[in-house]
Amino acid sequence: MAKQKLILIGNGMAGIRCLEEILKLNPDRFDITVIGSEPHPNYNRILLSTVLQGRTSLADITLNSREWYNQHHIKLFLGEMVLKIDTDNQILLTDKLRVVSYDQLILATGSTPFMLPIPGVDKEGVISFRTIEDCQIMIETAKKYKKAVVIGGGLLGLEAARGLLNLSMDVKVVHLFSCLMERQLDQTAAKMLQTELERQGMLFLLEKETAEILGDGRVEGLRFKDGTEIEANLIIMAAGVRPNVQLAKDSGIETKRGILVNDFLETSIPNIYAVGECVEHRGIVYGLVKPLYEQGRVLAKRICGIASKGYEGSVLSTQLKISGVEVFSAGRFEETPDSKAIKIYDEIAGVYKKMVFKDDKIIGAVMFGDTSERGKLLEMILKQQDLQDIEKVAIFPTSIVESHTITSLANSELICNCNGVTKGAIIEAVQKKGLSSVEQVKICTKASGSCGGCKPMIEELLSYINSYDFSEVIEKTSFCSCTSLSEDEVVQKIQQLGLTSLSKVMDVLHWNTKQGCTKCRPALSYYLAMINPEYENIQETLFLNDRMNATLQQDGTYLVIPQMYGGMTKSEQLRKIADVSDKYGIVDIAITSEQRIHLMGIKEGDLAGVWADLNMPMSSTYGNKVQTIKTCIGEHICRCDKQSSLHLSASLEKRLEFLTTPYRVKMGVSSCLHDGASCTTKDIGVIGMERGWEIYVGGSSGRKVRGGELLCIAASDKEAFEMVTGFVQYYRETANYLERTWEWIERLTLVHIREVLFDFELLRQLLDRLEEELSLRKRFYEKSELSTFKGL
């Protein structure tokens, strides 16, 4: 099959990230061409300020070298602009008279700097701050002149001002508004930032509107509308950017502020897509890295023919380090009549924090000076978590002057928000691959490879790893004493080599002991059963089908558990149980806390008769499986409707019974917030509420009680059912043998697990694989005959 021709117009961060995702999903599907107007390979535009400040070079901020394009057989045309797109014939023309045809076309034309339409804007020495060439002009100008003016008090303008200070220029920042960074900070944080930057040497002219740029040929100064004037040898326009839509507009593609796209990044013209800063989605144009990368992932799936729920927009958050000052904002942090705020302001320590609430939900936050709680706050905003009063005041540490270092972060905390890289992932990469620099960490994990705001945290983490205080070890360990291979390597080789039995695994993989050991034999049996559902593993549980199974007891007798889905039964079933108990002399009968009846002390020779006379489904909860689901049916606490929780419990039990899991999985379903089934201390707990179901995961009710974490809120019974079963299947597929759910969550991080389950296509694949395995197991069990166990 011939490859499709895919052309990317624009060689920036969003477009190339989309290509990277396409190459992961289907590397052989497309013949790819990239056309970029700049003469450089893809580089990190966000880090231009570090080049200006002298901290990095162009090579340091290059994201994809020419070798990368060659390695992936991508045709790269640099310093070339597309002039016209013939959408009918699917061809385009460049300014070098190159004609290229396409099957699929991605527009990633980015944005262009906004130059104020004022007299004198075309004079020498008036530039924007958008490209490598702009940086070079500023560096050369600073060698001859000393007075610089930056028009614009946003992030870009402040970064440019900091760079010009480093070049020994006198810098004034002109801003139309009364506060700096008015889109990212509230007034308090903005004033604190202004005070700190003034201390560093910047001067600010706020609420000033430029009327004219002065000078003959070259800029000499500027005049404001209030009649005042200042001198200037260099003027940097940092008054914002505009989506670059001209090519799309000239080609008949619908535009407004940006190129209009739907949830799958499709434009109004078939086979033409758009991604990045040039895009307008649901009326919003995004300029931050994370939303653009999210768009890229969705578009990659669409182009590769993989179904997904599409792009639904992003909650904007900003984590920045401006001239050494940490600032963070997320969501809607403006105070309104229907919102309330909690504020902490330590003028001595230079720390300010604000959380904004509406209807007991946190909807926005601003932090200045100390942003250590940013991950926790962002997570609360994203999932619209309900918070009680005691939780609100406990979000921030009790001591606001307490020093926060990298050591206080859990391994599951995100270090790089743009690329989703956790502290634990960086530690693991450092230990396994011997990384020693931020650059090596960036290449290996992509952390700091986008906005660069996390670079100081990575530097701090590397310093911590190399200190005497560091004792965490995330390293490769062998599966057991029988082999030098790790657990992951053993599983990988079982799959690659098609090994189907314990003896083959131990023989082909050169086990040190022929029979294995007590650690590896059960683990191998589990992995073999997961990889091949028809793998037969009979240990202490006799299991033929859903009506024939029993558990061996210490005294040599057997235990049989009639199935009662959701703890519900009928009088007919109870009469039959009583009759069978009388017939076979079963005197030890117990009702457990999971609402099940255990028939104990059954003789081996009576098993066939007991099964035949009961003639009902049996529960099989021995070993590492989803245990009987605990429900709450009592009326002593409240009188809420229990039916929906009982039906959900029964549905989950029917779907998940008989499935092996890495470790025993305990579940509970409660009908209301009174949580009579102790759901928050189960591996999986489901609690009913007015807006649906709260699903908690990773709890434990052992000697050390562990509270579960909120996975999500499901709006319907169907959504709750799919999220729980998808969670179980992903746990089965990716957890190590005997790894508890909470250990697994800590290792993968709850953020990652959410990303998988919230992705419609990935969740559907998990559910399909679960259904396929259940079908295989059912066919296998139907073949089982009682004669198999005549010798019992």
C-alpha positions in Angstrom: 0.0 0.0 0.0 1.4 3.4 -1.1 2.1 5.9 1.7 -0.1 8.9 1.9 1.5 12.3 1.4 1.3 14.4 4.6 2.5 18.0 4.6 3.0 20.1 7.7 3.2 23.9 7.0 5.0 25.3 10.0 8.1 23.9 11.8 7.2 25.1 15.3 6.6 23.3 18.6 2.9 22.3 18.1 3.2 21.0 14.6 6.3 18.9 15.2 4.9 17.5 18.4 1.9 16.4 16.4 4.3 14.7 14.0 6.1 13.0 16.9 2.7 11.6 18.0 1.9 10.4 14.5 5.2 8.6 14.3 4.5 6.8 17.5 1.1 5.7 16.4 1.9 4.7 12.8 5.4 5.4 11.7 5.0 3.8 8.2 1.7 5.4 7.1 2.9 8.7 5.7 5.4 10.3 3.4 6.0 13.4 5.4 7.1 16.9 4.3 7.7 19.9 6.6 7.9 23.4 5.2 9.2 26.1 7.6 9.6 29.8 7.0 12.6 30.2 9.4 16.1 28.9 8.4 16.4 26.8 11.6 15.3 23.3 12.6 12.5 23.1 15.2 13.5 25.0 18.3 11.9 26.0 21.6 10.6 29.6 21.0 9.6 29.9 24.7 13.3 29.7 25.6 14.4 32.6 23.4 14.7 34.8 26.4 17.4 32.5 27.8 19.3 32.9 24.6 19.0 36.7 25.0 20.0 36.5 28.6 23.1 34.6 27.6 22.3 31.4 29.5 21.8 29.2 26.5 22.6 28.9 22.8 20.5 28.0 19.7 21.8 24.5 19.9 20.6 24.3 23.5 17.0 25.2 22.6 16.9 23.1 19.4 14.2 20.4 19.9 14.7 18.3 16.8 18.0 18.4 14.9 18.3 17.8 11.2 19.4 14.2 12.0 15.9 13.6 13.6 14.2 14.6 10.3 16.6 12.4 8.3 16.1 9.5 10.8 12.3 9.6 10.2 12.7 10.2 6.4 11.0 13.6 6.7 11.6 16.0 3.8 12.5 19.4 5.3 12.4 22.7 3.5 13.6 25.6 5.6 13.5 29.4 4.9 10.6 28.7 2.6 7.0 30.1 2.7 3.8 28.6 1.3 2.1 31.2 -0.9 -1.0 29.4 -2.0 -3.0 26.3 -1.3 -5.1 24.8 -4.2 -7.7 23.0 -2.0 -9.5 21.5 -5.0 -6.5 19.8 -6.5 -4.7 19.4 -3.2 -1.4 21.1 -4.2 0.5 24.0 -2.8 2.9 26.6 -4.1 5.9 28.0 -2.2 7.9 31.3 -2.7 10.7 29.2 -4.2 8.2 28.1 -6.9 8.1 24.6 -5.5 4.8 22.8 -6.2 3.9 20.0 -3.8 0.8 17.7 -3.7 -0.7 16.3 -0.5 -3.3 13.8 0.7 -3.4 15.3 4.2 -2.3 18.8 5.2 -1.7 20.3 8.6 -1.6 24.0 9.1 0.6 24.9 12.1 1.4 28.5 11.0 1.6 29.8 14.6 1.1 33.5 15.4 2.7 36.7 14.4 3.8 39.6 16.7 1.4 42.5 16.9 3.2 45.7 15.9 1.4 48.8 17.2 0.0 50.9 14.2 1.6 54.1 15.2 3.8 56.6 13.4 7.5 55.6 13.3 6.9 51.9 13.8 9.0 51.2 10.6 12.1 52.9 11.9 15.4 51.1 12.4 15.7 49.8 15.9 12.0 48.9 16.3 11.7 45.1 16.4 9.5 42.3 17.8 10.7 39.5 20.0 9.7 36.3 18.2 12.6 34.7 16.4 16.3 33.8 16.7 17.0 36.8 14.4 15.3 39.2 16.8 17.6 37.9 19.6 20.7 38.5 17.4 19.6 42.0 16.6 19.2 42.9 20.3 22.6 41.4 21.2 24.3 43.4 18.5 22.4 46.6 19.3 23.4 46.4 23.0 27.1 46.6 21.9 26.5 50.2 20.5 23.5 51.6 22.4 22.3 51.6 26.1 18.7 52.8 26.2 16.0 50.2 25.6 12.2 50.4 25.9 10.0 47.4 25.9 6.3 48.0 25.0 4.2 45.4 26.8 4.2 44.3 30.4 3.2 40.7 29.8 5.5 37.6 30.1 7.2 38.1 26.8 8.0 41.8 27.5 9.3 41.1 31.0 11.6 38.2 29.7 12.9 40.6 27.0 13.5 43.3 29.6 15.4 40.8 31.8 17.6 39.8 28.8 18.4 43.4 27.9 19.4 44.1 31.6 21.8 41.2 31.3 23.2 43.0 28.2 23.9 46.0 30.4 21.2 48.2 28.8 19.0 50.7 30.8 15.5 49.2 30.4 12.1 50.8 30.7 8.9 48.8 30.4 5.8 50.6 29.0 2.5 49.0 29.8 -1.1 50.1 28.9 -2.6 48.7 32.1 -2.1 49.4 35.8 -0.7 46.0 36.6 1.9 43.7 35.0 0.8 40.4 33.5 -2.9 41.2 34.1 -4.0 37.9 32.4 -1.9 35.7 34.6 -1.8 37.5 37.9 -4.2 39.4 40.2 -3.3 42.9 41.4 -1.6 41.8 44.6 0.7 39.3 42.8 1.3 41.8 40.0 2.4 44.5 42.4 4.7 42.1 44.2 6.3 41.1 40.9 6.8 44.8 40.0 8.5 45.5 43.3 10.9 42.6 42.8 11.7 43.5 39.2 12.3 47.2 40.1 14.8 45.9 42.7 16.6 44.1 39.9 16.8 47.3 37.9 13.8 47.6 35.6 11.8 50.8 35.4 8.0 50.7 34.7 5.8 53.3 33.0 2.3 52.0 33.7 -1.0 53.2 32.1 1.0 54.7 29.3 -0.3 54.7 25.7 2.3 55.3 22.9 1.4 57.9 20.3 4.6 58.1 18.2 8.1 56.7 17.8 10.6 59.5 17.4 13.8 59.7 15.3 15.3 60.3 11.9 15.8 56.9 10.2 16.7 55.2 13.5 14.6 55.3 16.6 15.6 58.0 19.2 12.7 58.0 21.6 8.9 57.8 21.9 6.1 60.1 22.8 3.0 59.2 24.8 -0.5 60.4 24.3 -0.3 62.4 27.5 2.5 64.5 25.8 5.5 63.1 27.8 8.5 61.7 26.0 11.4 59.3 26.8 14.7 58.4 25.0 15.2 55.1 23.4 17.8 53.5 21.0 16.0 50.2 20.8 12.3 49.5 21.1 10.9 46.0 21.6 7.3 45.5 20.6 5.9 42.8 23.0 2.3 43.9 22.9 0.9 40.5 22.1 0.6 38.1 19.1 -2.1 37.3 16.6 -2.9 33.9 15.0 -1.3 33.7 11.6 -4.4 33.0 9.5 -3.6 34.8 6.2 -2.7 31.7 4.2 -5.8 29.9 5.4 -8.0 32.9 4.7 -6.5 33.3 1.2 -7.2 29.6 0.5 -10.9 29.7 1.4 -10.6 28.1 4.8 -12.9 29.5 7.4 -11.3 31.8 10.0 -12.2 34.3 12.7 -9.5 35.2 15.2 -7.9 31.9 14.3 -8.4 29.1 11.9 -11.8 27.5 12.9 -11.5 23.8 13.8 -13.8 21.3 15.4 -13.0 18.9 18.3 -10.9 16.8 15.9 -8.8 19.8 14.7 -10.5 19.6 11.2 -10.9 22.8 9.3 -13.8 23.7 6.9 -11.9 22.1 4.0 -11.6 18.2 3.8 -8.2 16.7 4.5 -6.9 20.0 5.9 -6.3 20.3 9.7 -4.9 23.0 11.9 -3.1 22.9 15.3 -1.4 25.3 17.7 -1.5 29.0 18.1 -3.2 29.6 14.7 -6.2 27.6 15.8 -9.5 28.9 17.2 -11.4 26.1 19.0 -14.8 26.8 20.6 -14.1 30.5 20.5 -10.8 30.2 22.3 -7.2 30.7 20.9 -4.5 29.1 23.1 -0.9 30.3 23.4 0.4 28.0 26.1 2.4 24.8 25.4 0.2 22.2 27.2 -3.0 22.9 25.3 -1.2 22.9 22.0 0.4 19.5 22.8 -3.0 18.2 23.8 -4.4 19.3 20.4 -1.4 17.5 18.8 -2.3 14.2 20.4 -5.9 14.4 19.3 -5.0 15.4 15.7 -2.4 12.6 15.5 -5.1 10.0 16.4 -7.5 11.5 13.9 -5.0 11.5 11.0 -4.0 7.9 11.9 -7.7 6.8 11.9 -7.9 6.1 15.6 -11.1 7.0 17.3 -11.0 9.4 20.3 -13.4 11.7 22.1 -11.7 14.7 20.6 -10.3 17.9 22.0 -12.6 19.5 24.5 -10.5 22.5 25.5 -8.1 23.0 28.3 -8.0 24.5 31.8 -5.3 27.2 31.5 -2.5 27.1 34.0 0.7 29.1 34.0 3.9 28.0 35.9 6.6 30.6 35.3 9.9 31.7 36.7 10.4 35.4 35.8 13.8 36.8 36.7 14.1 34.2 39.4 10.6 34.7 40.9 8.2 31.8 41.0 4.6 32.5 39.9 1.7 30.2 39.2 -1.9 30.8 38.2 -4.7 28.5 37.0 -8.4 28.7 36.2 -10.6 31.6 37.1 -8.8 33.5 39.8 -10.7 36.8 39.5 -13.0 37.5 42.4 -16.6 38.0 41.6 -19.8 38.6 43.6 -20.7 34.9 43.6 -17.2 33.6 44.5 -15.1 33.6 47.7 -11.4 33.5 48.2 -8.8 32.3 50.8 -5.6 34.4 50.8 -2.3 34.1 52.5 0.1 37.1 52.2 3.5 37.1 53.9 5.2 40.4 53.0 8.4 39.5 54.8 8.9 36.2 53.1 7.6 37.5 49.7 4.9 34.8 49.5 1.3 35.3 48.3 -1.3 32.6 47.7 -4.9 32.8 46.8 -7.6 30.2 46.1 -11.0 31.2 44.6 -14.1 29.1 45.3 -17.5 28.9 43.9 -20.2 26.6 45.3 -17.6 24.8 47.5 -15.4 24.1 44.4 -12.0 25.6 43.8 -12.1 27.3 40.4 -8.8 29.2 40.3 -5.6 30.0 42.1 -2.7 32.4 42.1 0.7 31.9 43.9 3.7 34.1 44.1 7.1 33.3 45.6 6.2 29.7 46.7 4.4 27.5 44.1 5.0 24.1 45.8 1.3 23.3 46.0 0.6 24.0 42.3 0.2 20.3 41.3 -2.3 19.7 44.1 -4.3 22.8 43.3 -4.3 22.2 39.5 -5.6 18.7 40.1 -8.5 20.0 42.3 -9.4 22.6 39.7 -9.4 20.1 36.8 -11.6 17.6 38.6 -13.9 20.3 40.2 -13.4 18.7 43.6 -15.9 19.5 46.3 -14.1 20.7 49.4 -15.2 20.9 53.0 -14.1 23.9 55.1 -11.5 22.0 57.0 -9.9 20.8 53.7 -9.8 24.4 52.3 -7.6 25.7 55.1 -5.5 22.6 55.1 -4.5 22.9 51.4 -1.7 25.4 52.2 0.9 24.4 54.8 0.3 25.6 58.4 3.5 27.5 58.3 3.7 29.8 55.3 7.3 30.6 56.0 8.2 26.9 55.8 10.9 26.1 53.3 9.6 23.9 50.4 12.2 21.9 48.6 12.1 19.1 46.1 12.4 16.6 48.9 8.8 17.4 50.0 7.3 16.3 46.7 6.0 12.7 46.3 7.4 10.7 43.5 4.0 10.9 41.8 4.1 14.8 41.7 4.6 16.3 38.3 7.8 18.2 37.7 7.2 19.0 34.0 3.6 19.9 33.6 3.8 20.4 29.8 5.0 16.9 29.1 3.6 15.1 32.2 6.9 14.0 33.7 6.9 13.1 37.4 9.6 13.3 40.0 9.7 9.5 40.2 10.2 9.2 36.4 13.2 11.5 36.5 14.7 9.7 39.5 14.3 6.3 37.7 15.8 7.7 34.4 18.8 9.2 36.4 19.4 5.9 38.2 18.9 3.5 35.2 20.7 5.6 32.6 23.3 7.5 34.6 22.0 11.0 33.7 23.8 13.9 35.3 22.6 17.1 33.5 19.3 18.8 32.8 20.0 18.4 29.1 20.3 14.6 29.5 17.1 14.5 31.5 15.4 16.6 28.8 16.5 14.2 26.0 15.5 11.1 27.9 12.2 12.2 29.5 11.3 15.5 27.6 11.1 17.2 31.0 12.0 20.9 30.5 11.8 20.4 26.8 8.9 22.8 26.3 8.3 26.0 28.3 11.5 25.4 30.4 9.8 26.6 33.6 10.6 23.3 35.4 14.4 23.5 34.7 15.2 24.9 38.1 13.3 22.1 39.8 15.2 19.5 37.7 18.5 21.2 38.7 17.4 21.0 42.3 16.3 17.3 41.9 19.7 16.4 40.3 21.5 18.1 43.2 19.3 16.3 45.7 20.0 12.9 44.0 23.7 13.5 44.2 23.6 14.6 47.9 24.3 12.5 51.0 20.6 13.0 52.0 19.2 11.1 49.0 18.4 7.5 49.8 15.6 6.6 47.3 16.4 3.7 45.0 14.4 2.9 41.8 16.6 0.4 40.1 16.4 -2.9 38.2 16.0 -5.9 40.4 15.9 -9.5 39.2 12.7 -11.4 39.1 13.9 -13.9 41.7 17.1 -15.8 42.6 16.4 -18.2 39.7 17.2 -15.6 37.0 19.1 -12.4 36.4 16.2 -11.0 34.3 13.9 -8.4 35.7 10.1 -9.0 36.0 9.4 -6.8 33.1 12.0 -8.6 30.9 10.6 -12.0 31.8 7.0 -10.9 30.8 8.4 -9.3 27.6 10.2 -12.5 26.6 7.1 -14.7 27.3 5.2 -12.6 24.8 8.0 -12.3 22.2 8.9 -16.0 22.3 5.3 -17.3 22.6 6.1 -19.3 25.8 3.0 -21.2 27.1 4.1 -23.2 30.1 6.2 -23.0 33.2 8.6 -25.6 31.9 9.1 -23.7 28.6 9.7 -20.4 30.4 12.3 -21.9 32.7 14.0 -23.9 29.9 14.1 -21.2 27.2 15.1 -18.4 29.6 17.8 -20.6 31.3 16.4 -20.7 34.8 19.1 -21.5 37.4 16.7 -24.0 39.1 14.6 -26.4 36.9 11.6 -26.3 39.2 11.7 -22.6 40.0 11.0 -21.3 43.5 8.0 -20.2 45.6 8.4 -16.7 44.4 8.6 -17.2 40.6 6.2 -20.2 40.1 3.0 -18.4 41.1 4.1 -15.2 39.4 4.8 -17.0 36.2 1.5 -18.8 36.4 -0.2 -15.4 36.7 1.6 -13.9 33.7 1.0 -17.0 31.6 -2.7 -16.9 32.4 -2.9 -13.2 31.5 -1.1 -13.6 28.2 -2.9 -16.8 27.4 -6.4 -17.0 29.1 -6.6 -20.8 28.3 -3.5 -21.5 30.4 -4.7 -23.9 33.0 -3.5 -23.2 36.5 -5.1 -25.6 39.1 -3.7 -25.0 42.6 -5.8 -25.1 45.7 -9.0 -24.0 44.1 -11.1 -26.5 42.0 -12.7 -24.5 39.3 -14.4 -26.0 36.3 -17.1 -23.5 35.5 -19.3 -21.0 37.2 -21.3 -23.8 38.9 -18.4 -26.0 39.9 -15.7 -24.7 42.2 -14.6 -25.2 45.7 -11.7 -24.2 48.0 -9.5 -26.7 49.9 -9.4 -26.1 53.6 -6.6 -27.0 56.1 -8.4 -30.1 57.4 -8.8 -31.6 53.9 -12.5 -30.6 53.4 -13.8 -28.1 51.0 -15.6 -24.7 51.1 -18.4 -23.9 48.6 -19.9 -20.4 48.3 -23.2 -20.0 46.4 -23.1 -16.8 44.4 -25.3 -14.0 45.5 -24.6 -11.0 43.2 -24.7 -7.8 45.2 -25.5 -9.7 48.3 -29.0 -10.4 47.0 -30.8 -13.8 47.1 -34.2 -15.3 46.9 -36.2 -17.7 49.1 -35.8 -20.5 46.6 -32.0 -20.3 46.7 -32.1 -20.3 50.6 -34.4 -23.4 50.7 -32.1 -25.2 48.3 -29.0 -24.3 50.4 -30.8 -25.6 53.5 -31.8 -28.8 51.9 -28.3 -29.5 50.5 -26.8 -28.8 53.9 -29.2 -31.3 55.6 -28.6 -33.9 52.9 -24.8 -33.9 53.1 -24.5 -33.1 56.8 -23.0 -29.7 56.3 -23.1 -28.2 59.8 -20.6 -25.3 59.5 -22.5 -22.5 57.7 -21.4 -18.9 58.0 -22.7 -15.5 56.8 -19.7 -13.2 56.0 -19.3 -9.5 56.1 -19.6 -9.5 52.3 -23.2 -10.8 52.5 -22.3 -14.4 51.4 -23.1 -17.8 52.8 -20.1 -20.1 53.2 -20.8 -23.9 53.3 -17.8 -25.4 55.0 -16.5 -28.9 55.8 -17.7 -30.6 52.6 -16.1 -33.9 52.0 -14.2 -34.5 48.8 -16.5 -37.3 47.7 -19.6 -35.2 48.2 -18.4 -32.3 46.0 -20.0 -33.6 42.8 -23.4 -34.2 44.6 -23.3 -30.8 46.3 -22.7 -29.0 43.0 -25.4 -31.0 41.2 -28.1 -30.5 43.9 -27.4 -26.8 44.4 -27.3 -26.3 40.6 -26.6 -22.6 41.0 -23.7 -20.2 40.3 -20.8 -20.4 42.7 -18.5 -17.6 43.9 -14.8 -18.0 43.4 -13.0 -15.5 45.5 -10.0 -17.5 46.7 -6.7 -16.2 45.6 -5.8 -13.1 43.6 -9.1 -12.1 42.1 -11.7 -9.4 42.5 -13.2 -10.3 45.8 -16.9 -10.3 46.6 -18.1 -6.7 46.5 -19.3 -5.3 49.8 -22.5 -3.3 49.7 -24.5 -1.3 52.2 -28.1 -2.4 52.6 -28.8 -1.4 56.2 -31.5 1.2 57.0 -30.1 2.3 60.4 -28.1 5.2 59.1 -30.3 6.7 56.4 -33.2 5.7 54.2 -31.6 6.5 50.8 -32.5 4.4 47.8 -30.2 1.3 47.8 -31.4 -0.3 44.6 -29.0 1.5 42.2 -25.9 0.6 44.3 -27.1 -3.0 44.6 -27.6 -3.3 40.8 -24.3 -1.6 40.1 -22.5 -4.0 42.5 -24.2 -7.0 40.9 -23.3 -5.9 37.4 -19.6 -5.4 38.4 -19.5 -8.8 40.1 -20.9 -10.6 37.0 -18.4 -8.9 34.7 -15.3 -9.3 36.9 -15.8 -12.7 38.6 -13.2 -15.4 37.9 -10.7 -12.9 36.5 -7.2 -13.3 38.0 -5.6 -10.1 39.2 -2.0 -9.2 40.4 -3.2 -9.1 44.0 -6.6 -9.5 45.7 -8.9 -6.6 44.8 -11.4 -5.6 47.4 -14.4 -3.4 46.3 -17.2 -1.7 47.9 -20.3 0.1 46.6 -22.3 2.5 48.9 -25.5 4.2 48.0 -24.7 7.5 49.6 -22.0 9.5 51.4 -22.6 7.7 54.7 -20.4 5.0 53.0 -21.7 2.0 54.9 -19.5 -0.3 52.7 -16.2 1.5 53.8 -15.5 2.3 50.1 -12.8 4.8 50.8 -10.5 2.1 52.3 -11.0 -0.4 49.5 -8.9 -1.0 46.4 -11.9 0.3 44.5 -14.8 2.1 46.1 -17.9 3.6 44.5 -20.1 6.1 46.5 -23.4 7.4 45.3 -24.1 11.2 45.3 -26.5 13.6 43.7 -24.4 14.1 40.6 -23.6 10.5 40.0 -20.9 8.3 41.5 -17.6 9.1 43.2 -15.0 6.4 42.4 -12.1 6.0 44.8 -9.0 3.8 44.2 -5.9 2.7 46.0 -7.4 2.3 49.5 -6.4 -0.4 52.0 -8.1 -1.7 55.2 -5.3 -3.7 56.5 -3.3 -3.1 59.7 -2.2 0.2 58.2 -5.4 1.8 56.9 -4.9 3.8 53.7 -7.5 6.2 52.3 -8.3 5.9 48.6 -7.8 8.7 46.2 -10.7 10.1 44.0 -10.2 8.8 40.5 -13.2 10.5 39.0 -16.9 11.4 39.2 -19.1 9.3 36.9 -22.3 10.9 35.9 -24.2 7.6 35.2 -24.3 3.9 36.2 -22.9 3.0 32.7 -20.0 5.4 33.0 -19.2 4.2 36.6 -19.3 0.6 35.3 -16.9 1.3 32.4 -14.5 3.3 34.6 -14.3 0.6 37.2 -13.9 -2.3 34.8 -11.4 -0.3 32.7 -9.4 0.5 35.8 -9.3 -3.3 36.8 -8.2 -4.3 33.3 -5.5 -1.7 33.1 -4.3 -2.8 36.6 -4.3 -6.4 35.4 -2.3 -5.5 32.3 0.4 -3.2 33.8 0.8 -4.2 37.5 3.5 -6.5 38.7 2.5 -9.8 40.3 1.5 -9.2 44.0 1.7 -5.4 43.5 -1.2 -3.8 45.4 -3.4 -1.3 43.7 -2.0 1.6 45.8 1.6 0.6 45.0 0.7 0.4 41.3 -0.9 3.8 41.5 2.1 5.3 43.1 4.4 3.8 40.5 2.3 4.9 37.4 0.8 8.0 39.1 -2.9 8.7 39.3 -2.5 11.4 36.7 -1.3 8.8 34.1 -4.0 6.4 35.0 -6.6 9.1 34.5 -5.1 10.1 31.2 -5.6 6.5 30.0 -9.1 6.0 31.3 -10.3 9.4 30.2 -9.1 8.8 26.7 -12.2 7.3 25.0 -10.3 5.2 22.6 -7.9 3.7 25.1 -10.7 2.9 27.5 -12.6 1.2 24.7 -9.6 -0.9 23.9 -9.3 -1.9 27.5 -12.9 -2.9 27.7 -12.7 -4.8 24.4 -9.7 -6.8 25.6 -11.5 -7.6 28.8 -14.5 -8.8 26.9 -12.4 -10.9 24.6 -10.6 -12.6 27.5 -13.9 -13.3 29.2 -15.2 -14.9 26.0 -12.1 -17.1 25.8 -12.4 -18.1 29.4 -16.0 -18.9 29.0 -15.4 -21.2 26.0 -12.5 -22.9 27.9 -14.6 -23.5 31.0 -17.5 -24.9 29.0 -15.2 -27.6 27.8 -14.4 -28.6 31.3 -16.0 -31.8 32.5 -16.5 -33.2 36.0 -14.6 -36.3 34.9 -11.4 -34.3 35.0 -11.6 -34.5 38.8 -12.7 -38.2 39.2 -9.6 -38.8 41.2 -10.4 -36.2 43.9 
